[in-house]
Amino acid sequence: MPGLSRRRFLARTVALAALTGLDPGELGRALATPAPAETPTTLRATILQGPATTGGYRTLVTGPGEPYVLRLDVLGRAPDPGRGARRRSLLYLGHLSDLHVIDAQSPARIEPMIVQDHAAWGSAFHPQDPMSVHTTAAMVTAFSDARYSPVTGAPMGAAVVTGDSADMHSSLELRWYIDLMDGGTVDPASAGPVFEGVQAWPEATWAYRPAGPAGGAFGEHGFPMLPALLDQVVARPVESVGLPAPWYAVYGNHDTLLLGTFGLTPQMHDLATGGRKAYTLAATAGSVLAGYAATGSAWQRAVDAAGLALGRPGFRKVPAVAARGLFAQRDFMAEHFRTSPTPGPVGHGFTRHNLDTGETWWSADLTGRVRVFGLDTCNQVAGPDGAVPDVQFRWLRAGLERATAEGRLVLVLSHHNSVTLENRAQRPGDIEVLHGAEEFVDLLLDYPVVVGWLNGHTHLNQILAHTRGDRGFWEITTASCIDFPQQQQVVELVDNRDGTLSLFTTVLDHASPAVPGGSGGVADLASRARELAANDWAENPVMRRGSPLDRNTELLVAAPFDLAPISDAELEAEHMIQRARILAHERRRSA
């Protein structure tokens, strides 16, 4: 099937040069040159745990790359062995999830809760929390480095973020995450040049204190002494290279509830912007969690405020920062409109309709042939897991009907996955039906145009096949940026020109070495964060890597309709737009 004629190629090159500000001659030469053959992914090398040292602590090592594993669970038959010579890329996109950007100095954090139960409250405190900005920046760099497909060389056309971006519902964390995606600069010194938080305080013996870890569980497990670490964290702003393609976002439970589980009380709002931070379990439970009790009256709030001002035991004075205020639900959407026009789009999936109506779900066409539906599966009452409200369920069904009629391939985005879509908590008097995983999967199976469901939440790499008869789709869950292995993924939708599609999933390690150096730069601090995460002694961090069936894979599915009408010229024109964006990104990155 022929591609663009020379005349159309030149005309599009001139138009794209005007749009991107690139020199037409430079752009034309670049578009006529094949994409780079080498893309840094876990196909080439990955990062693994090394042997145990003192206390069981493990450093990390670079391991061999992992090839693609062919999965036929959905297709149900042997594929055509000649498909590799014929395939063409319909969409190459980045998939990020569970970034958990953290202001580790915030008074609204409830870190001491791990004293009660480390396993149950593990998300309240991680030794690597202060480096979350650096980790996210290094992951954005990894996506920029992988801007061309390792399978077909196609340029990245879009990226999606499937929730849990701001860890503790902080407006500052939300701003940081958007700036990191856009290619802005973030200053982790949220309260000044000195780190003020539990990891710097000798009284917090339950925490990992890098200047002196002895005397607590982290010291017993061999966590290293790193006296300069916290100073390095706040020493300089973090510059992000930005994502190389337009990105789209959905809500996660941490973007909806406090710690992804609790409603926001007046006490928490006051604490977030105040000048006292708890470092003991008693202080946290007595003040932070008091707002959830029946005694959380105006009088009780006044008593709490007075106690903080007078120096209640278990608190230390910290700088008060107004930017740490906790955001409301609609604020999450509104903040996505405060963004750079490149890579865009403004709103990142959310539209003016969302702001006007309060609806938190959306749809968008990433190409002329691929449509995404961004859902909000978060329960706004309580609990980390989710469900699909009936209003969204019906909206999605109508959208899938239209996509089928219009001949669009569909990817569905949500934070929760089929393992965690069963939270039906409701307030008294609520009557809306909340749909769980079984009903949701059945809905998607009703529409063969759905070829993939991308999500997160469980912080692990996992790929599940959902089938009915000879049809089905793939559910693709990516890991997180806070827990080991701190990996994300790229996904490519490929037409094999034989009545089948392949979804290639390729895992990315963030752009940092396996062994951290002592420079205090972004890459070394991100590397240190990954090493600390790999030593989570309350869980098995290696489990989160998933099996080889969950990482680098080729996932086969039957094409839901004849793909022949999608011309090579149409795809070439789309790839030109995407490559022009990437060339503009490369220029900004090198400036």
Wavefront OBJ file of the C-alpha trace (Angstrom):
o trace
v 0.000 0.000 0.000
v 1.661 3.283 -1.085
v 2.638 6.000 1.356
v 2.642 9.757 0.866
v 3.628 11.159 -2.520
v 6.687 13.403 -2.631
v 4.492 16.458 -3.158
v 2.333 15.690 -0.126
v 5.421 14.869 1.944
v 6.975 18.261 1.143
v 3.733 20.124 1.780
v 3.287 18.467 5.168
v 6.916 19.147 6.058
v 6.473 22.870 5.423
v 3.265 22.950 7.470
v 4.857 21.062 10.366
v 7.907 23.327 10.315
v 5.640 26.350 10.697
v 3.763 24.644 13.520
v 6.837 23.569 15.499
v 9.197 26.447 14.700
v 11.742 24.092 13.135
v 13.699 24.895 9.976
v 11.885 23.261 7.001
v 15.101 21.901 5.517
v 16.279 20.478 8.835
v 12.853 18.951 9.477
v 12.636 17.459 5.996
v 16.042 15.808 6.312
v 15.148 14.443 9.747
v 11.793 13.065 8.564
v 13.493 11.343 5.628
v 16.025 9.674 7.949
v 15.143 6.357 9.640
v 14.483 6.554 13.369
v 17.311 5.551 15.729
v 17.689 1.775 15.944
v 18.802 1.616 19.594
v 16.265 2.380 22.314
v 17.312 1.995 25.978
v 14.795 -0.404 27.539
v 14.888 -3.616 29.545
v 15.279 -5.448 26.252
v 18.946 -4.465 26.536
v 19.507 -4.651 30.308
v 17.545 -4.508 33.534
v 18.302 -3.907 37.207
v 18.141 -6.723 39.741
v 18.881 -7.371 43.400
v 22.435 -8.353 44.213
v 23.621 -10.629 47.055
v 22.622 -9.852 50.633
v 25.018 -7.895 52.828
v 24.901 -6.893 56.517
v 21.429 -7.273 57.991
v 20.133 -8.699 54.724
v 20.479 -5.381 52.871
v 20.970 -5.802 49.129
v 22.619 -3.521 46.630
v 21.577 -3.707 42.968
v 23.291 -4.977 39.842
v 22.759 -4.672 36.111
v 21.295 -7.862 34.694
v 20.805 -9.121 31.140
v 18.058 -7.834 28.914
v 14.768 -9.681 28.578
v 13.385 -10.586 25.129
v 9.718 -10.381 24.205
v 7.567 -13.296 25.347
v 4.814 -14.283 22.915
v 1.368 -14.647 24.535
v -1.520 -16.279 22.702
v -4.044 -16.440 25.564
v -6.497 -14.170 23.721
v -5.837 -15.124 20.081
v -5.999 -18.818 20.941
v -4.050 -20.046 17.924
v -0.576 -20.028 16.450
v 0.270 -16.698 14.783
v 1.580 -16.209 11.277
v 5.388 -16.520 11.557
v 5.821 -13.955 8.767
v 3.993 -11.154 10.593
v 7.238 -9.458 11.645
v 8.092 -8.555 8.063
v 4.695 -6.977 7.412
v 3.763 -5.218 10.635
v 3.053 -1.506 10.826
v 2.633 0.672 13.887
v -0.789 2.123 14.657
v 0.236 3.803 17.943
v 3.288 3.823 20.190
v 2.590 5.284 23.625
v 4.051 5.611 27.101
v 2.226 4.271 30.138
v 3.009 5.804 33.537
v 1.213 5.061 36.781
v 1.572 5.454 40.539
v 4.256 8.126 40.402
v 3.571 9.069 44.047
v 5.301 12.435 43.946
v 5.921 13.218 47.632
v 6.672 16.282 49.707
v 8.381 14.310 52.472
v 8.556 17.390 54.739
v 4.797 18.044 54.730
v 3.084 18.190 58.164
v 0.104 16.383 56.594
v 2.020 13.142 56.204
v 1.164 10.430 58.695
v 4.435 8.482 58.617
v 4.368 7.297 62.268
v 1.388 5.066 61.505
v 3.836 2.383 60.332
v 4.783 1.944 63.997
v 1.338 0.419 64.539
v 1.614 -2.004 61.609
v 4.381 -1.697 59.028
v 2.684 -4.016 56.559
v -0.751 -2.343 56.780
v 0.569 1.230 56.818
v 3.604 0.769 54.586
v 2.464 3.447 52.143
v 2.588 6.058 54.916
v 6.385 5.992 54.968
v 9.133 4.777 52.648
v 12.862 5.385 53.190
v 12.995 6.669 49.601
v 10.197 9.264 50.012
v 12.472 12.349 49.853
v 13.782 11.240 46.429
v 10.396 10.822 44.716
v 10.852 13.998 42.658
v 14.247 12.764 41.464
v 12.851 9.309 40.679
v 9.988 10.746 38.644
v 12.343 13.063 36.762
v 14.612 10.102 35.953
v 11.590 8.142 34.741
v 10.510 10.999 32.487
v 14.047 10.932 31.060
v 13.638 7.205 30.378
v 10.502 7.919 28.342
v 12.314 10.658 26.472
v 15.159 8.215 25.744
v 12.595 5.637 24.525
v 10.814 8.121 22.262
v 11.169 5.736 19.305
v 9.712 2.243 19.388
v 12.169 -0.621 19.925
v 9.919 -2.767 17.686
v 9.105 -0.649 14.632
v 11.003 2.603 15.179
v 7.690 4.508 15.266
v 7.726 7.795 17.189
v 5.899 8.047 20.508
v 2.453 9.441 19.777
v 1.107 9.907 23.297
v 1.595 9.036 26.950
v -0.970 8.227 29.626
v -0.793 8.542 33.417
v -3.178 6.158 35.177
v -3.390 7.818 38.575
v -1.791 8.200 41.993
v 0.298 11.141 40.910
v 0.180 13.318 44.052
v 0.836 11.023 47.008
v -0.765 12.879 49.907
v -3.373 15.047 48.207
v -1.064 18.039 48.407
v -1.441 20.933 45.990
v 2.343 21.239 45.980
v 2.773 17.579 45.011
v 0.161 17.993 42.279
v 2.005 21.000 40.878
v 5.322 19.144 41.009
v 3.973 16.153 39.108
v 2.539 18.263 36.282
v 5.748 20.285 35.988
v 7.816 17.094 35.829
v 5.634 15.695 33.023
v 5.775 19.008 31.140
v 9.532 19.521 31.407
v 9.603 22.164 34.122
v 11.784 22.697 37.172
v 10.799 21.521 40.663
v 12.409 22.560 43.929
v 12.244 19.721 46.513
v 13.290 22.223 49.216
v 9.643 22.864 49.989
v 10.369 24.733 53.230
v 13.885 26.047 52.819
v 17.489 24.845 52.507
v 17.364 22.512 55.538
v 15.418 19.224 55.379
v 12.795 19.236 58.138
v 11.160 15.846 58.502
v 11.179 12.597 60.424
v 14.224 11.254 58.584
v 16.309 14.126 59.903
v 15.095 13.888 63.518
v 16.871 11.575 65.996
v 13.634 11.260 68.033
v 11.988 9.327 65.161
v 13.855 6.099 65.854
v 11.223 4.102 63.965
v 12.174 5.829 60.672
v 15.120 5.340 58.359
v 17.427 8.224 59.332
v 20.259 8.225 56.795
v 22.567 10.286 59.025
v 22.348 7.630 61.758
v 20.137 4.591 61.101
v 21.195 2.678 64.222
v 18.654 2.106 66.952
v 15.680 1.152 64.819
v 14.407 -1.567 62.507
v 15.954 -0.017 59.408
v 19.354 -0.051 61.047
v 18.859 -3.675 62.045
v 18.119 -4.517 58.417
v 21.415 -3.028 57.282
v 20.235 0.260 55.763
v 23.352 2.342 55.109
v 24.603 5.471 56.822
v 24.446 8.307 54.290
v 25.063 11.550 56.215
v 24.853 13.806 53.139
v 21.691 12.302 51.603
v 19.016 14.671 52.926
v 21.207 17.714 52.287
v 21.606 16.535 48.695
v 17.845 16.095 48.305
v 17.158 19.781 48.988
v 20.419 21.199 47.640
v 19.229 22.093 44.143
v 16.134 22.265 41.943
v 15.328 19.294 39.725
v 15.062 19.981 35.995
v 12.890 17.579 34.006
v 13.352 16.958 30.282
v 9.592 16.485 29.946
v 7.648 13.800 28.128
v 8.268 13.653 24.377
v 4.580 13.367 23.422
v 1.163 14.709 24.500
v 0.074 13.139 27.790
v -3.297 12.323 29.333
v -4.262 11.659 32.957
v -6.920 9.994 35.103
v -7.615 10.015 38.832
v -6.036 7.581 41.282
v -7.202 6.918 44.823
v -4.327 9.041 46.183
v -5.641 11.883 43.998
v -9.085 11.413 45.577
v -8.633 10.585 49.283
v -5.964 11.164 51.929
v -3.351 8.404 51.609
v -5.775 7.062 49.028
v -8.075 5.817 51.783
v -9.569 8.522 54.030
v -11.702 11.596 53.512
v -10.177 15.026 54.124
v -11.039 16.460 57.528
v -10.793 20.114 58.602
v -7.979 19.065 60.943
v -5.979 17.704 58.018
v -6.456 20.894 56.008
v -5.213 22.910 58.982
v -2.276 20.602 59.621
v -1.120 20.612 55.994
v -0.352 24.328 55.957
v 0.628 24.614 59.623
v 3.963 24.758 61.390
v 3.929 21.529 63.447
v 4.734 18.022 62.240
v 4.190 14.797 64.202
v 6.942 12.253 64.705
v 5.272 9.845 67.167
v 2.358 7.456 66.762
v 0.511 8.987 69.715
v 0.741 12.502 68.295
v -0.385 11.349 64.860
v -3.288 9.268 66.126
v -4.352 11.885 68.652
v -4.383 14.822 66.283
v -4.407 13.736 62.670
v -6.868 10.895 63.075
v -9.023 12.684 65.663
v -10.857 14.410 62.852
v -12.437 11.103 61.847
v -14.007 10.662 65.285
v -17.357 12.008 66.395
v -15.543 14.561 68.579
v -14.265 16.430 65.514
v -16.462 19.439 66.288
v -15.548 23.102 65.905
v -14.677 23.135 69.628
v -12.427 20.083 69.221
v -10.724 21.683 66.237
v -10.012 24.776 68.300
v -8.536 22.628 71.072
v -6.398 20.765 68.522
v -5.137 24.021 67.051
v -4.291 25.399 70.482
v -2.455 22.210 71.373
v -0.343 22.442 68.259
v 0.448 26.096 68.897
v 1.516 25.376 72.477
v 3.808 22.537 71.449
v 1.935 19.299 72.099
v 4.321 16.353 72.778
v 5.308 14.360 69.700
v 5.414 17.379 67.379
v 8.276 19.490 66.122
v 8.125 22.967 64.708
v 8.565 23.223 60.933
v 8.149 26.078 58.444
v 4.512 26.677 57.501
v 3.957 26.589 53.722
v 0.647 27.739 52.243
v 1.322 25.897 48.946
v 0.937 22.579 50.789
v -2.833 22.966 51.046
v -4.904 19.883 50.269
v -6.750 20.119 46.971
v -10.435 19.446 46.355
v -11.575 16.938 43.753
v -12.246 19.456 40.994
v -8.902 21.154 41.707
v -7.150 18.067 40.363
v -8.711 18.618 36.953
v -8.298 22.396 37.035
v -4.571 22.127 37.771
v -4.107 20.145 34.551
v -5.112 23.287 32.674
v -2.135 25.136 34.227
v 0.308 23.485 31.889
v 2.759 24.061 29.084
v 1.255 23.941 25.575
v 4.065 21.545 24.688
v 3.853 18.617 24.874
v 0.195 19.320 25.741
v -2.679 19.000 25.423
v -4.014 21.647 27.798
v -6.198 19.750 30.282
v -4.415 16.455 29.566
v -7.661 14.696 28.685
v -9.914 16.770 30.914
v -11.987 19.345 29.048
v -13.979 22.468 29.809
v -17.003 20.176 30.012
v -15.340 18.343 32.904
v -14.730 21.595 34.773
v -18.258 22.861 34.131
v -20.073 19.664 35.097
v -17.718 18.068 37.608
v -17.589 14.869 35.565
v -14.206 13.243 36.075
v -14.073 10.982 33.017
v -13.325 11.735 29.378
v -12.493 10.320 25.939
v -9.991 11.402 23.295
v -8.690 10.261 19.921
v -4.934 9.692 20.137
v -4.815 9.070 16.380
v -7.419 8.975 13.643
v -7.968 5.280 14.406
v -7.304 4.829 18.150
v -9.624 6.207 20.833
v -9.042 6.151 24.587
v -11.582 6.335 27.384
v -10.239 7.766 30.651
v -12.273 6.619 33.654
v -12.448 7.624 37.311
v -12.797 4.354 39.230
v -11.977 5.865 42.635
v -14.350 5.570 45.589
v -14.855 9.032 47.074
v -16.120 7.719 50.434
v -13.409 5.446 51.813
v -10.971 2.707 50.954
v -8.134 2.365 48.458
v -9.912 0.124 45.955
v -12.508 1.223 43.433
v -15.585 0.538 41.331
v -17.316 1.984 38.263
v -20.328 4.223 39.034
v -23.355 3.458 36.891
v -23.295 6.892 35.241
v -19.794 6.178 33.929
v -20.711 2.615 33.065
v -23.577 3.821 30.855
v -21.437 6.618 29.360
v -18.728 4.106 28.470
v -21.221 1.723 26.866
v -22.542 4.527 24.663
v -18.977 5.533 23.791
v -18.060 1.983 22.822
v -21.150 1.815 20.614
v -19.951 4.930 18.783
v -16.382 3.657 18.509
v -17.670 0.432 16.982
v -19.824 2.292 14.463
v -16.926 4.605 13.552
v -14.336 1.836 13.217
v -12.076 2.943 16.078
v -9.749 0.708 18.060
v -10.168 1.347 21.786
v -7.875 1.490 24.801
v -9.492 1.933 28.219
v -7.622 3.739 31.000
v -8.324 3.520 34.717
v -6.391 3.514 37.950
v -7.867 0.332 39.407
v -7.530 -3.078 37.826
v -9.712 -6.166 37.774
v -8.218 -7.379 41.064
v -9.192 -4.196 42.942
v -12.456 -3.083 41.338
v -14.795 -4.204 44.134
v -15.121 -1.256 46.556
v -18.828 -0.468 46.900
v -18.613 1.799 49.953
v -21.360 4.445 49.871
v -22.705 7.207 52.093
v -26.122 6.671 53.700
v -28.800 7.480 51.170
v -26.637 6.975 48.087
v -28.506 4.844 45.563
v -26.251 4.796 42.496
v -25.128 1.329 41.454
v -21.373 0.720 41.644
v -20.164 -1.882 39.169
v -17.388 -4.305 40.052
v -14.755 -6.067 37.997
v -16.919 -8.897 36.658
v -19.569 -6.553 35.235
v -16.917 -4.185 33.900
v -14.955 -6.912 32.129
v -18.202 -8.252 30.643
v -18.976 -4.780 29.302
v -15.592 -4.522 27.598
v -15.967 -8.016 26.148
v -19.238 -6.922 24.527
v -17.203 -4.678 22.220
v -14.380 -6.334 20.248
v -12.986 -2.877 19.389
v -11.566 -2.863 22.925
v -8.089 -4.345 22.564
v -6.422 -3.133 25.780
v -7.172 -1.900 29.306
v -4.259 0.010 30.885
v -4.188 0.561 34.653
v -2.067 0.548 37.821
v -2.785 0.704 41.582
v -1.176 -2.558 42.714
v 2.427 -1.378 42.067
v 3.377 -4.450 40.087
v 3.786 -5.564 36.502
v 0.888 -7.820 35.567
v -0.800 -8.741 32.289
v -4.109 -10.632 32.239
v -6.083 -12.048 29.326
v -9.862 -11.613 29.260
v -11.702 -13.767 26.742
v -15.166 -14.775 25.615
v -15.314 -17.351 22.858
v -12.814 -16.412 20.158
v -12.614 -12.752 21.225
v -10.998 -10.873 24.066
v -8.697 -8.085 25.194
v -5.561 -7.586 27.278
v -5.425 -5.972 30.711
v -2.014 -4.357 31.251
v -1.004 -3.208 34.737
v 2.250 -1.332 35.245
v 4.388 -1.020 38.363
v 5.024 2.211 40.311
v 7.721 4.839 40.733
v 7.779 4.537 44.540
v 8.123 0.788 45.153
v 10.763 -1.497 43.660
v 11.326 -2.145 40.790
v 10.326 1.477 40.082
v 9.465 0.555 36.506
v 6.984 1.826 33.919
v 6.299 0.716 30.353
v 5.765 1.610 26.731
v 2.989 -0.050 24.725
v 2.776 -0.312 20.949
v -0.306 -1.283 18.967
v 0.767 -2.987 15.733
v -1.207 -4.180 12.697
v 0.218 -7.502 11.535
v -1.690 -7.279 8.211
v -3.048 -10.785 8.673
v -6.248 -10.114 10.614
v -4.415 -9.829 13.935
v -3.030 -7.072 16.120
v -0.067 -7.214 18.481
v 0.309 -5.133 21.622
v 4.000 -4.973 22.497
v 4.692 -4.097 26.137
v 8.229 -3.026 27.000
v 9.328 -2.260 30.554
v 11.487 0.764 31.342
v 13.882 1.227 34.252
v 14.305 4.888 35.085
v 17.373 6.612 33.677
v 19.835 6.030 36.506
v 22.650 3.568 37.211
v 22.186 0.339 39.131
v 24.784 1.474 41.679
v 24.264 5.030 42.958
v 27.110 7.486 43.034
v 27.570 10.240 45.560
v 27.172 13.258 43.285
v 23.788 14.299 44.599
v 22.565 14.632 41.020
v 19.148 13.518 39.860
v 20.328 10.185 38.443
v 22.308 9.235 41.558
v 19.473 10.164 43.939
v 16.966 8.256 41.813
v 19.328 5.285 41.853
v 19.580 5.505 45.645
v 15.787 5.603 45.898
v 15.498 2.399 43.861
v 18.084 0.648 46.038
v 16.262 1.643 49.233
v 12.962 0.487 47.723
v 14.513 -2.879 46.873
v 15.092 -3.459 50.600
v 11.499 -3.246 51.785
v 11.757 -5.787 54.584
v 8.001 -5.862 55.290
v 7.195 -7.236 51.812
v 8.847 -9.125 48.976
v 9.848 -6.328 46.585
v 10.958 -8.738 43.847
v 7.352 -9.942 43.556
v 6.396 -6.563 42.108
v 8.516 -7.202 39.006
v 5.962 -9.790 37.898
v 6.898 -12.833 35.861
v 8.405 -12.712 32.356
v 4.810 -13.044 31.112
v 4.089 -9.641 32.693
v 7.010 -7.603 31.399
v 8.332 -7.582 27.827
v 5.622 -9.259 25.798
v 3.916 -9.535 22.432
v 0.180 -9.849 23.072
v -1.828 -11.156 20.095
v -5.498 -10.339 19.525
v -7.818 -10.731 16.555
v -8.493 -7.507 14.667
v -12.111 -6.481 15.384
v -12.648 -5.253 11.812
v -10.820 -5.081 8.487
v -7.774 -2.833 8.950
v -6.947 -2.647 5.242
v -8.763 0.712 4.787
v -6.146 2.274 7.110
v -3.728 3.397 4.419
v 0.025 3.590 4.759
v -0.217 7.218 3.682
v -2.523 7.953 6.629
v -0.104 6.346 9.085
v 2.895 8.071 7.499
v 1.188 11.443 7.882
v 0.501 10.760 11.568
v 4.081 9.614 12.142
v 5.346 12.810 10.536
v 3.386 14.867 13.061
v 4.705 12.735 15.918
v 8.301 12.901 14.684
v 8.105 16.668 14.277
v 6.938 16.947 17.905
v 9.826 14.749 18.998
v 12.362 16.782 17.026
v 11.064 19.918 18.759
v 11.366 18.063 22.076
v 14.955 17.084 21.260
v 15.787 20.703 20.507
v 14.338 21.828 23.848
v 16.189 19.039 25.646
v 19.533 20.012 24.136
v 19.066 23.763 24.644
l 1 2 3 4 5 6 7 8 9 10 11 12 13 14 15 16 17 18 19 20 21 22 23 24 25 26 27 28 29 30 31 32 33 34 35 36 37 38 39 40 41 42 43 44 45 46 47 48 49 50 51 52 53 54 55 56 57 58 59 60 61 62 63 64 65 66 67 68 69 70 71 72 73 74 75 76 77 78 79 80 81 82 83 84 85 86 87 88 89 90 91 92 93 94 95 96 97 98 99 100 101 102 103 104 105 106 107 108 109 110 111 112 113 114 115 116 117 118 119 120 121 122 123 124 125 126 127 128 129 130 131 132 133 134 135 136 137 138 139 140 141 142 143 144 145 146 147 148 149 150 151 152 153 154 155 156 157 158 159 160 161 162 163 164 165 166 167 168 169 170 171 172 173 174 175 176 177 178 179 180 181 182 183 184 185 186 187 188 189 190 191 192 193 194 195 196 197 198 199 200 201 202 203 204 205 206 207 208 209 210 211 212 213 214 215 216 217 218 219 220 221 222 223 224 225 226 227 228 229 230 231 232 233 234 235 236 237 238 239 240 241 242 243 244 245 246 247 248 249 250 251 252 253 254 255 256 257 258 259 260 261 262 263 264 265 266 267 268 269 270 271 272 273 274 275 276 277 278 279 280 281 282 283 284 285 286 287 288 289 290 291 292 293 294 295 296 297 298 299 300 301 302 303 304 305 306 307 308 309 310 311 312 313 314 315 316 317 318 319 320 321 322 323 324 325 326 327 328 329 330 331 332 333 334 335 336 337 338 339 340 341 342 343 344 345 346 347 348 349 350 351 352 353 354 355 356 357 358 359 360 361 362 363 364 365 366 367 368 369 370 371 372 373 374 375 376 377 378 379 380 381 382 383 384 385 386 387 388 389 390 391 392 393 394 395 396 397 398 399 400 401 402 403 404 405 406 407 408 409 410 411 412 413 414 415 416 417 418 419 420 421 422 423 424 425 426 427 428 429 430 431 432 433 434 435 436 437 438 439 440 441 442 443 444 445 446 447 448 449 450 451 452 453 454 455 456 457 458 459 460 461 462 463 464 465 466 467 468 469 470 471 472 473 474 475 476 477 478 479 480 481 482 483 484 485 486 487 488 489 490 491 492 493 494 495 496 497 498 499 500 501 502 503 504 505 506 507 508 509 510 511 512 513 514 515 516 517 518 519 520 521 522 523 524 525 526 527 528 529 530 531 532 533 534 535 536 537 538 539 540 541 542 543 544 545 546 547 548 549 550 551 552 553 554 555 556 557 558 559 560 561 562 563 564 565 566 567 568 569 570 571 572 573 574 575 576 577 578 579 580 581 582 583 584 585 586 587 588 589 590 591
